[in-house]
Amino acid sequence: MNIDIRHESDSVTLILAGRLDTATSAKASADIERALATVPVISRLTCDAGQLEYISSSGLRILLSLAKRYKDFRITEVQSLVYEVLDTTGFTKIMTVERALRQLSVEGCEVIGVGGVGTVYRLDGDTIIKVFREGTTIEEVRREITMSKEAFVMGMPTAISFDVVRVGSQYGLVYELLQADTLSACIKREPGRIDEFARKYAELFHQLHAIEVPGGSSVPCAIERERQQIRHIHRYFPQESIDLMLRIVDAIPDANRLLHLDLQTKNAMVQNGELMLIDMGEVGYGHPLLDLGHAYSAMVTLVGDYDKIIGMPRELGQKLWSRAIDYYLEGMPAEVVKQRKAQIEVVSCVRSFSWLALSDSFPEAVINECKAVFDERIALRKDYILDVCKTFGNWTLESTK
């Protein structure tokens, strides 16, 4: 039985390898105590059981003792035979026990979409998988699962992941979507139905924006996260530019509506004629103006390879957006529609750059392309943009229904 330790600040991981049985438990317990004594303060203790082959009652007593001593205690990467023992003895009910994740390969699989936090592949006719970028933590993956489930309960039409897996060294979420295709693929395949798809797309926004997020929900505040993302990209832009983007965001009224915040057409799957969302990593609550501004940035003014990211030619995507936003604002006076469109376009300018905060590993060419268009989109239009921001308060929630 071998015991290794690694720690970062006050978070400690014990790596257990071999058999933790009657013959090895006394020495293992002593080795564990010596290892833990080298760390002054421990707030979280994790036992990595990926290499643990067997555990007996004496080994269980060691784990129980650790669980009693450390409030934030968990056992991870547990193999099947060991998990059965922990489950049968009730350990899975009194402490956090996580099974080892199965390994999947996406070699040869069709790429459905590429986004800031990962890539979506079709595994087969029934399932798709979202593979997160290298460096994504299991906590971030779990957060997306939590957001998906909570948003689903509130009424957001989203596919729920049924399995967390590994793809090489990266995490993946597997979704069951029978014979589903992206909205982008459907539009590209049948452009003559673009008006029908535009109406469904607009109805999806309406459906989300009619949902009020209750207090105490784990769904985060979208405006606050947008502010954090803007501050995060200060490495790319001077403080004056950061301050200007923050002024735009700060002008958006407070609200509690459910927002997807990345509702471009590759994140909507068409299944049995209905739209279903698959990417819930940015879900938040706030004003619909922010959600629509994000979508406009993706569908109309995207920086980067439009065909690859959105999945259809820019001209077709812009045509869809133009029709969809008219359906979304349908029934309003012409002057109100004009003002709403101007407000959406202004908010989209922020998203054109804040999305760089989604990862610190974007190619230098993409970063430079964003920096190159900042003056054109924001700096040279400062007075106009700030004038439009003054009208944000006119957008009442009642007018989104």
TAURDA-V606399 format. One record per run of one state. SS is the DSSP state (helix for helix, strand for strand, loop for the rest). FROM is the first residue (numbers start at 0). LEN is the number of residues. Records with the same first field share a line. If there is no record, write none. Layout:
# TAURDA-V606399
SS->FROM-LEN  FROM-LEN
This chain:
# TAURDA-V606399
loop->0-1  8-2  20-1  37-6  55-1  69-2  78-1  88-2  94-1  99-3  103-6  114-3  122-4  132-5  154-3  158-2  167-2  176-4  189-1  209-2  212-7  235-3  250-6  259-8  271-2  277-6  286-1  299-6  310-3  328-5  358-5  372-1  377-1  389-2  394-2  400-1
strand->1-7  10-10  43-12  71-7  95-4  102-1  109-5  117-5  126-6  157-1  160-7  169-7  180-2  211-1  219-2  256-3  267-4  273-4  283-3
helix->21-16  56-13  79-9  90-4  137-17  182-7  190-19  221-14  238-12  287-12  305-5  313-15  333-25  363-9  373-4  378-11  391-3  396-4
